[in-house]
Amino acid sequence: MATRIAKGVASAKALGNTLTIAAVSLNSGSSLVVAAGYDDAQGHPTSVKWGQRELKPRITRDPATYDIAMSVWSVGSVRDTATRDVVITWAANINERGAVVTAVEGANKIDQQAGNNDNVATLTPVSGVSAPMTETSNFVLAFFVAEGPTTDIVSLPEVDVSGVWTAATVGQRTGTAGAPAAGNVTITEVYHQLVDACAATEARLTNDSARLWVNGIIAMETLSVYLTYYSSGKCTSCGDIMWCDNDINPVTCSCYDGTLNPDGTFIGTVVANTDQELIDAARLEIDAGDFDDIELVKL
């Protein structure tokens, strides 16, 4: 089952072109998600890094009629257990900006995301709709960016689970405050654990003041990586290599009237003038999935 771990927030109202969330510690295999809301004057960040590791943009929302924008960046699985700063960089200085950093352990496939904005001020923003999730352990992260101050009060976070609105959890929240209200940005994280496959999902919450919003949702699944060990044998007459494991039936070569068992033993009748020898071997198999974010390293 996936585990969400809050990793910190940062915000600023003074002009600048970076935000830093210091000392973000991750375990090997963790997924890292960074969501930011900001003044749209300079567009989206040009890079988001954990140390030197580049994150990939998943959602970018920049409604032309708004003064705010948002983006979500992620990496599906990190190789190292390490502590590094997360640094978000824009091409030029901007005003109000805020970001939240979240780690998820046990859900490392991030290939389903969507953004949304209503283009009108509302009390009940909706995230957008993700694609269906097919695995048996899934996780949803939604981010709501308001053109408003952190003094607003949010409540009633919910996620649509196969057509049923279900209570979710408000996570990290940050941004700016002060007058005028529209001169601020606030980003709120909402999350929910899904233990079964789920149809397309979306999230929503309630704010105590009507604001303009840009929102997004990420659906996360588990990517399986596993080893399968094989016994093998070779017929010295025809040269055929015979592979066998516990998941498939024993196999034969073209001139051997018998089979090779998963434990490496032979059964059956040896054809005249042929011989068989056991080969000590193993083969790696990796479940098909989204390797776009996975670091594979030759040891």
Secondary structure, 3 states (H helix, E strand, C coil): CCEEEEEEEEEECCCEEEEEEEEEEECCCCEEEEEEEEEHHHCCCCEEEECCEECEEEEEECCCCCCEEEEEEEECECCCCEEEEEEEEEEEEECCEEEEEEEEECCCEEEEEEEECCCCCECCCECCCCCCECCCCEEEEEEEEECCCCCCCEEEEEEEECCEEEECEEEEEEECCCCCHHHCCEEEEEEEEECCCECCCCEEEEECCCECEEEEEEEEECCCEEEECCEEEEECCCCCEEEECCCCCCECCCCCEEEECCCCCEEEECCCCCCEEEECCCEEEECCCCCCCECCCCC
